[in-house]
Amino acid sequence: MHNFARILLDRNQSHRGRTAFQDLNESIDYESLERKSQQFAGWLLRDGLKAGDRVVIMVPDCVGTVIAFLGTLLAGGVAVMTSSQGRPETIDFKIKHVEPYLVLTQDNINEILTQSRQYPPDTTVVGGGKDVAFMLWTSGTTGHPKAVMHSHESGLSHCITVTELSLQSTQAERIYSTAKLSWTYGLINGLFGVMWLGATAFLDSGLSIPARVKTNIETFLPTMVFTVPVIFSQIVNKLEIKHQIKWVSSGDRLPDALLTRWREAINQPIYNYFGTTECLTISIGFDSTSVGKPIPLVHTRIVDDDGNIVTPGQVGKLQVRSPSIGLGYYKDEKWSKQYFTDWVTTGDSCYLGADGNMYHMGRMGDIIKIAGHFVNPKVLEETLESHPDVEQAAVVKQTNEHGIEKIVAYVVGTANSINLINYMRQHHDRAQCPRKIFVVGELPRTETGKIQRYKLRDQK
């Protein structure tokens, strides 16, 4: 059986002196990364870890986070990547749900890693192949996060299909991901992709606020940046880029208006990734709001409610087959049986364009039916964001105390609500326009940057 962590470390034997990761306090080369990961694996095994035991890694991004992940896999444990941010009750739920052998936090990781380094590296490798290697939490856009189990083979498949076959990337890459390692998007690119290439990555334990992102880009000088649309919108007019960067967007839709602003200000294209925690990366678009075509070895189809494949241009439900699909949700047999079937239904609404590219229209549950009309909130949001005084927008359906349904919008920017309502009526039928538009300071988002529409729907 092939252990995913062992494969990543073995790929870098020929350049062991190259820096692998650096954070705000230290850097580590590939040789030291291998030694310290083996030492941590040995410490876990001596401490009593059994194959399949869960290790919750709830540590802000740093060199130690990477060592803990690799060491856990080498020892046959399951690395449960968990954000330290968020509501205490959510964090408490996640920890209790997975019943961990060990919880690593910012408070104890340095002490534990120091203890592990008192022993020689342990070359014992436990587990691999179809064994569970790591767990990732769904983003919680519907209010209930689930732990997706991924195998060693799943991680390996992602590296082969994305890093090796889909992007023209090399060992010379300097990679910076504003998405954290506790999030699928951050882990598969900020750790898996880095080590598969033998590249160098910068890790920042702090929050990805615009000023900090700007400083990291200007200081670290990355050649690849993985971030989310909301960050693009916040830094588009703040950067002075003097070198070529591969910009990658994922985690939410990439609006036309934002892409236009980016082209005008930065004059560098954006790769538009699309994926899910359950499937990892599904497709990649280039310099377009489309999410492109499926990556190698991944198959997609778009079907109607009866399971029939729809014609190009018709919106339907996305289904996926992929070697990187997870094994199911941990301790959630009902949802696992419903989701992880022969073709995985992702819960996303998409259509196939005439250009052969796939266009993501949002989550299936976000589609609004009102007054006999089906309304896609993304279309209305695109119009709102085309207004020069709007930075971000979210459209939802609300029900008042009398049971009357209405479409409302929340926007970030300096626009006037009445002017925006008139602006929308110039572009859409009156019945499909928001009845009310609220100008707010920010939109509620998950730790991964996705809009929490259920919170907006519950507002009165």
C-alpha positions as CSV (number, residue, x, y, z in Angstrom):
1,M,0.0,0.0,0.0
2,H,1.2,3.5,-0.9
3,N,1.3,6.0,2.0
4,F,0.6,9.5,0.6
5,A,2.9,11.3,3.0
6,R,5.8,8.9,2.1
7,I,5.2,9.5,-1.6
8,L,5.3,13.3,-1.2
9,L,8.6,13.0,0.8
10,D,10.2,10.5,-1.6
11,R,9.6,12.8,-4.5
12,N,11.9,15.4,-3.0
13,Q,15.0,13.2,-2.4
14,S,17.0,14.9,-5.1
15,H,16.7,18.4,-3.8
16,R,16.6,17.9,0.0
17,G,18.4,21.2,0.7
18,R,15.7,23.3,-1.0
19,T,13.4,25.3,1.2
20,A,10.0,23.6,1.3
21,F,8.0,25.9,3.6
22,Q,8.5,29.1,5.4
23,D,6.3,31.0,7.9
24,L,6.7,34.2,9.8
25,N,9.2,32.7,12.2
26,E,11.1,29.8,10.5
27,S,11.8,27.9,7.3
28,I,12.4,24.3,6.7
29,D,14.1,22.4,3.8
30,Y,12.9,19.1,2.4
31,E,15.6,17.1,4.3
32,S,14.6,18.5,7.7
33,L,10.9,18.2,6.8
34,E,11.3,14.5,6.3
35,R,13.3,13.9,9.4
36,K,11.0,15.9,11.7
37,S,7.9,14.3,10.2
38,Q,9.4,10.8,10.8
39,Q,10.2,11.8,14.4
40,F,6.6,13.0,15.0
41,A,5.3,9.7,13.5
42,G,7.5,7.8,15.8
43,W,6.4,9.8,18.8
44,L,2.7,9.1,17.9
45,L,3.4,5.3,17.6
46,R,5.3,5.2,20.9
47,D,2.6,7.2,22.6
48,G,0.0,4.5,21.6
49,L,-1.6,5.8,18.3
50,K,-3.3,3.0,16.5
51,A,-4.0,2.9,12.7
52,G,-7.1,4.9,11.9
53,D,-7.0,7.0,15.1
54,R,-7.9,10.6,14.4
55,V,-5.5,13.5,15.1
56,V,-7.2,16.9,15.1
57,I,-4.8,19.5,13.7
58,M,-6.2,22.8,14.8
59,V,-3.1,24.9,14.4
60,P,-2.8,28.2,12.4
61,D,-0.7,27.7,9.3
62,C,3.0,27.3,10.1
63,V,5.8,24.8,9.5
64,G,4.6,22.7,12.5
65,T,1.2,22.3,10.8
66,V,2.9,20.6,7.8
67,I,5.0,18.3,10.1
68,A,2.0,17.3,12.0
69,F,0.0,16.4,8.9
70,L,2.8,14.3,7.3
71,G,3.8,12.6,10.6
72,T,0.2,11.6,11.3
73,L,-0.2,10.0,7.9
74,L,3.2,8.2,8.2
75,A,2.0,6.7,11.5
76,G,-1.2,5.5,10.0
77,G,-3.3,8.1,11.7
78,V,-6.0,10.3,10.2
79,A,-5.3,14.0,10.0
80,V,-8.5,15.9,10.7
81,M,-7.7,19.5,9.5
82,T,-9.8,21.9,11.6
83,S,-9.8,25.6,11.7
84,S,-9.2,27.3,15.0
85,Q,-11.4,30.2,13.9
86,G,-15.2,30.2,14.2
87,R,-17.8,29.8,16.9
88,P,-16.8,27.9,20.0
89,E,-19.8,25.6,19.7
90,T,-18.9,24.7,16.1
91,I,-15.3,23.9,17.1
92,D,-16.6,21.9,20.1
93,F,-19.0,19.9,17.8
94,K,-16.2,19.0,15.4
95,I,-13.8,17.8,18.0
96,K,-16.5,15.7,19.8
97,H,-17.8,14.3,16.5
98,V,-14.5,12.7,15.4
99,E,-13.5,11.4,18.8
100,P,-9.8,12.2,18.4
101,Y,-6.8,10.4,19.9
102,L,-5.0,13.8,20.0
103,V,-5.9,17.4,19.5
104,L,-3.1,19.6,18.4
105,T,-3.5,23.4,19.0
106,Q,-1.3,26.4,18.9
107,D,-0.8,26.0,22.7
108,N,0.6,22.5,22.6
109,I,2.1,21.8,19.2
110,N,5.6,23.2,19.9
111,E,5.9,21.2,23.1
112,I,4.9,18.0,21.4
113,L,7.1,18.5,18.4
114,T,10.0,19.3,20.7
115,Q,9.4,16.0,22.6
116,S,9.3,14.1,19.3
117,R,12.7,15.4,18.3
118,Q,14.4,13.7,21.2
119,Y,14.2,10.4,19.3
120,P,15.8,9.3,16.1
121,P,13.6,9.4,12.9
122,D,11.3,6.4,12.7
123,T,11.1,5.0,9.2
124,T,8.1,2.8,10.0
125,V,5.3,3.6,7.6
126,V,1.7,2.5,8.6
127,G,-1.3,2.5,6.3
128,G,-1.8,3.7,2.7
129,G,-3.9,3.0,-0.4
130,K,-7.6,3.1,0.3
131,D,-7.1,3.7,4.1
132,V,-8.5,6.9,5.4
133,A,-5.6,9.5,5.4
134,F,-7.2,12.8,6.2
135,M,-10.6,14.4,6.9
136,L,-11.8,17.8,5.7
137,W,-14.8,19.7,6.9
138,T,-17.5,20.9,4.5
139,S,-17.8,24.6,4.6
140,G,-21.1,24.8,6.5
141,T,-23.0,27.0,4.0
142,T,-26.1,25.1,5.1
143,G,-25.3,25.3,8.8
144,H,-24.1,21.8,9.5
145,P,-20.4,20.9,8.7
146,K,-19.6,17.3,7.8
147,A,-16.3,15.5,8.0
148,V,-15.3,14.1,4.5
149,M,-13.0,11.1,4.7
150,H,-10.3,11.0,2.0
151,S,-7.9,8.1,1.3
152,H,-4.2,8.1,0.5
153,E,-5.2,7.3,-3.1
154,S,-7.5,10.4,-3.2
155,G,-4.7,12.8,-2.3
156,L,-2.3,11.1,-4.8
157,S,-4.9,11.3,-7.5
158,H,-5.4,15.0,-7.0
159,C,-1.7,15.7,-7.3
160,I,-1.5,13.8,-10.6
161,T,-4.5,15.2,-12.2
162,V,-4.2,18.9,-11.1
163,T,-0.6,19.7,-10.3
164,E,1.0,17.5,-12.9
165,L,-1.5,17.4,-15.8
166,S,-3.5,20.6,-15.5
167,L,-1.1,23.4,-14.6
168,Q,2.2,24.3,-16.2
169,S,4.0,24.4,-12.8
170,T,7.6,23.7,-11.9
171,Q,9.9,23.3,-8.9
172,A,10.7,27.0,-9.2
173,E,7.3,28.0,-8.1
174,R,6.9,30.2,-5.0
175,I,3.4,29.5,-3.7
176,Y,1.2,31.6,-1.5
177,S,-2.3,30.5,-0.5
178,T,-4.6,32.8,1.4
179,A,-6.8,29.8,1.9
180,K,-5.6,28.0,5.0
181,L,-4.5,24.4,5.3
182,S,-7.6,23.6,7.3
183,W,-9.7,24.2,4.2
184,T,-9.7,21.9,1.2
185,Y,-8.6,24.5,-1.3
186,G,-5.7,25.5,1.0
187,L,-4.5,22.0,1.8
188,I,-4.5,20.6,-1.7
189,N,-2.7,23.6,-3.2
190,G,-0.7,25.0,-0.2
191,L,0.6,21.6,0.9
192,F,-0.1,18.8,-1.6
193,G,0.7,20.8,-4.7
194,V,3.8,22.4,-3.2
195,M,5.4,19.0,-2.2
196,W,4.4,17.3,-5.5
197,L,6.3,20.0,-7.4
198,G,9.1,20.3,-4.9
199,A,8.4,24.0,-4.7
200,T,8.5,26.5,-1.9
201,A,5.5,27.9,0.0
202,F,4.8,30.8,2.3
203,L,2.5,30.1,5.3
204,D,0.8,32.9,7.2
205,S,-0.9,32.1,10.5
206,G,-2.8,35.3,10.5
207,L,-6.2,36.3,9.0
208,S,-6.1,37.1,5.3
209,I,-7.1,40.7,5.6
210,P,-6.3,42.9,2.5
211,A,-3.3,44.8,4.0
212,R,-1.7,41.5,5.1
213,V,-2.3,39.8,1.8
214,K,-0.7,42.8,0.0
215,T,2.3,42.7,2.3
216,N,2.8,39.0,1.9
217,I,2.7,39.2,-1.9
218,E,5.1,42.1,-2.0
219,T,7.5,40.5,0.5
220,F,7.4,36.8,-0.5
221,L,7.2,37.6,-4.3
222,P,5.1,34.5,-5.1
223,T,4.8,33.1,-8.6
224,M,1.5,31.4,-7.8
225,V,-1.3,32.9,-5.6
226,F,-4.3,30.9,-4.5
227,T,-7.1,33.0,-3.1
228,V,-10.9,33.6,-3.3
229,P,-13.0,36.2,-5.1
230,V,-13.7,38.3,-2.1
231,I,-9.9,38.8,-1.6
232,F,-9.5,39.6,-5.3
233,S,-12.1,42.3,-4.9
234,Q,-10.4,43.8,-1.8
235,I,-6.8,43.9,-3.3
236,V,-7.6,44.7,-7.0
237,N,-6.8,48.5,-6.6
238,K,-4.1,48.1,-4.0
239,L,-1.4,46.0,-5.7
240,E,1.6,47.1,-7.7
241,I,2.7,43.9,-9.4
242,K,6.1,44.0,-11.1
243,H,6.4,40.3,-11.9
244,Q,4.3,37.6,-13.5
245,I,2.0,35.6,-11.2
246,K,-0.4,32.7,-11.8
247,W,-3.5,33.9,-10.0
248,V,-6.0,31.1,-9.0
249,S,-9.5,31.7,-7.8
250,S,-11.9,29.2,-6.1
251,G,-14.3,28.9,-3.2
252,D,-17.0,31.0,-4.7
253,R,-18.2,32.3,-8.1
254,L,-15.9,34.7,-9.9
255,P,-18.2,37.6,-11.1
256,D,-17.8,39.2,-14.6
257,A,-17.5,42.6,-13.1
258,L,-14.7,41.6,-10.8
259,L,-12.8,39.8,-13.6
260,T,-13.1,43.0,-15.8
261,R,-11.8,45.2,-13.0
262,W,-8.9,42.8,-12.4
263,R,-7.9,42.8,-16.1
264,E,-8.0,46.6,-16.2
265,A,-6.0,47.0,-13.0
266,I,-3.5,44.1,-13.0
267,N,-3.5,42.9,-16.6
268,Q,-2.8,39.3,-15.6
269,P,-5.2,36.4,-16.1
270,I,-7.0,34.3,-13.4
271,Y,-7.4,30.5,-13.3
272,N,-10.9,29.8,-12.1
273,Y,-10.9,26.5,-10.1
274,F,-14.1,24.6,-9.2
275,G,-14.3,21.8,-6.8
276,T,-15.9,20.5,-3.6
277,T,-14.7,19.1,-0.3
278,E,-16.1,15.7,-1.4
279,C,-14.5,15.6,-4.8
280,L,-11.5,17.9,-4.5
281,T,-10.8,19.8,-7.8
282,I,-13.3,19.1,-10.6
283,S,-12.5,21.6,-13.4
284,I,-10.4,24.6,-14.2
285,G,-11.2,27.6,-16.4
286,F,-8.8,30.2,-17.7
287,D,-9.4,33.9,-17.6
288,S,-13.1,33.4,-17.7
289,T,-16.1,33.3,-15.3
290,S,-16.7,29.8,-16.6
291,V,-15.1,27.0,-14.6
292,G,-13.8,25.4,-17.7
293,K,-13.6,21.8,-18.5
294,P,-13.1,18.8,-16.2
295,I,-9.5,18.1,-15.4
296,P,-8.0,14.8,-16.6
297,L,-9.6,11.6,-15.3
298,V,-12.6,13.5,-14.0
299,H,-16.0,13.0,-15.7
300,T,-19.0,15.3,-15.3
301,R,-22.5,15.4,-16.5
302,I,-25.4,17.8,-15.9
303,V,-28.8,16.2,-15.4
304,D,-32.4,17.2,-14.7
305,D,-34.5,16.1,-11.7
306,D,-35.2,12.8,-13.4
307,G,-31.6,12.1,-14.0
308,N,-31.7,12.8,-17.8
309,I,-28.7,14.6,-19.3
310,V,-29.7,18.1,-20.2
311,T,-28.9,19.9,-23.5
312,P,-26.2,22.6,-23.6
313,G,-27.4,25.9,-22.2
314,Q,-29.9,24.2,-19.9
315,V,-29.3,24.5,-16.2
316,G,-29.2,21.2,-14.3
317,K,-27.6,19.4,-11.4
318,L,-23.9,18.6,-11.6
319,Q,-22.8,15.0,-11.2
320,V,-19.2,13.9,-11.0
321,R,-17.0,10.7,-11.3
322,S,-13.5,11.1,-10.1
323,P,-10.6,9.1,-8.6
324,S,-10.2,11.8,-5.9
325,I,-13.7,11.5,-4.5
326,G,-13.9,10.9,-0.8
327,L,-14.9,7.7,1.0
328,G,-18.0,9.3,2.7
329,Y,-18.9,11.4,5.7
330,Y,-17.5,10.2,9.0
331,K,-20.2,8.8,11.3
332,D,-23.0,9.9,8.9
333,E,-24.2,6.9,7.0
334,K,-27.5,8.5,5.9
335,W,-25.8,11.4,4.1
336,S,-23.0,9.2,2.8
337,K,-25.5,6.9,1.1
338,Q,-27.3,9.8,-0.4
339,Y,-24.2,11.6,-1.7
340,F,-21.5,9.0,-2.5
341,T,-23.2,7.0,-5.2
342,D,-22.0,5.9,-8.6
343,W,-22.3,9.4,-9.9
344,V,-21.8,12.0,-7.1
345,T,-24.4,14.7,-7.1
346,T,-22.5,17.8,-5.9
347,G,-25.5,20.0,-5.1
348,D,-24.4,22.6,-7.6
349,S,-26.4,24.1,-10.5
350,C,-24.5,24.3,-13.7
351,Y,-24.9,24.5,-17.5
352,L,-22.7,23.6,-20.4
353,G,-21.9,26.6,-22.7
354,A,-21.7,26.6,-26.4
355,D,-17.9,26.9,-26.0
356,G,-17.8,23.5,-24.2
357,N,-17.0,25.1,-20.9
358,M,-19.0,24.6,-17.7
359,Y,-20.7,27.5,-16.0
360,H,-21.4,27.4,-12.3
361,M,-24.7,28.9,-11.3
362,G,-24.6,28.4,-7.5
363,R,-25.9,25.8,-5.1
364,M,-29.1,24.0,-6.1
365,G,-30.8,25.2,-2.8
366,D,-30.1,28.8,-3.7
367,I,-32.4,28.9,-6.8
368,I,-35.4,31.0,-5.9
369,K,-39.0,30.3,-7.0
370,I,-41.3,33.2,-6.6
371,A,-44.6,34.2,-8.1
372,G,-44.3,31.2,-10.5
373,H,-40.9,32.3,-11.7
374,F,-37.5,30.5,-11.2
375,V,-34.8,33.1,-10.4
376,N,-31.1,32.4,-10.3
377,P,-29.6,34.7,-7.6
378,K,-26.3,34.7,-9.4
379,V,-27.7,36.5,-12.4
380,L,-29.1,39.3,-10.2
381,E,-25.8,39.4,-8.2
382,E,-23.9,39.8,-11.4
383,T,-26.1,42.8,-12.4
384,L,-25.7,44.4,-8.9
385,E,-21.9,44.0,-9.0
386,S,-21.8,45.6,-12.4
387,H,-22.9,48.9,-10.7
388,P,-19.8,51.0,-10.0
389,D,-20.7,51.6,-6.4
390,V,-21.2,47.9,-5.5
391,E,-18.3,45.7,-4.4
392,Q,-20.1,42.5,-3.4
393,A,-23.7,41.3,-3.5
394,A,-25.9,38.5,-2.3
395,V,-29.5,37.8,-3.3
396,V,-31.8,35.6,-1.3
397,K,-35.5,34.9,-0.7
398,Q,-37.1,35.9,2.6
399,T,-40.5,35.2,4.1
400,N,-42.2,37.8,6.3
401,E,-44.4,37.2,9.3
402,H,-47.5,36.8,7.1
403,G,-45.8,34.1,5.0
404,I,-45.3,36.4,2.0
405,E,-42.1,35.6,0.1
406,K,-39.9,38.3,-1.5
407,I,-36.5,38.6,-3.1
408,V,-34.0,40.8,-1.2
409,A,-30.4,41.8,-1.8
410,Y,-27.5,42.7,0.5
411,V,-24.6,44.7,-1.0
412,V,-21.3,46.0,0.1
413,G,-20.4,49.3,-1.3
414,T,-21.4,53.0,-1.3
415,A,-24.5,52.7,-3.5
416,N,-27.9,54.1,-2.6
417,S,-30.6,51.4,-2.1
418,I,-33.3,53.3,-4.1
419,N,-30.9,53.9,-7.0
420,L,-30.0,50.2,-7.0
421,I,-33.6,49.1,-7.2
422,N,-34.1,51.4,-10.2
423,Y,-30.9,50.1,-11.7
424,M,-32.1,46.5,-11.4
425,R,-35.4,47.3,-13.0
426,Q,-33.6,48.6,-16.0
427,H,-32.0,45.2,-16.5
428,H,-34.6,42.6,-15.3
429,D,-38.3,42.0,-15.2
430,R,-39.9,43.8,-12.2
431,A,-41.2,40.5,-10.7
432,Q,-37.6,39.1,-10.6
433,C,-36.0,42.2,-9.0
434,P,-35.3,42.5,-5.3
435,R,-38.0,44.2,-3.4
436,K,-35.5,45.6,-0.9
437,I,-31.8,46.2,-1.1
438,F,-29.7,46.6,2.1
439,V,-26.3,48.3,2.0
440,V,-24.1,46.5,4.7
441,G,-20.5,46.6,5.8
442,E,-19.9,43.0,5.1
443,L,-21.6,39.8,4.0
444,P,-21.7,36.8,6.4
445,R,-19.2,34.2,5.2
446,T,-17.8,30.9,6.2
447,E,-14.2,30.4,7.3
448,T,-13.5,29.6,3.6
449,G,-15.0,32.8,2.3
450,K,-18.3,31.4,1.0
451,I,-21.5,33.5,1.6
452,Q,-23.7,32.0,4.3
453,R,-27.0,32.6,2.5
454,Y,-29.0,30.9,5.2
455,K,-28.1,33.7,7.6
456,L,-29.3,36.3,5.2
457,R,-32.5,34.3,4.6
458,D,-33.2,34.3,8.3
459,Q,-32.8,38.0,8.7
460,K,-35.9,40.1,9.1
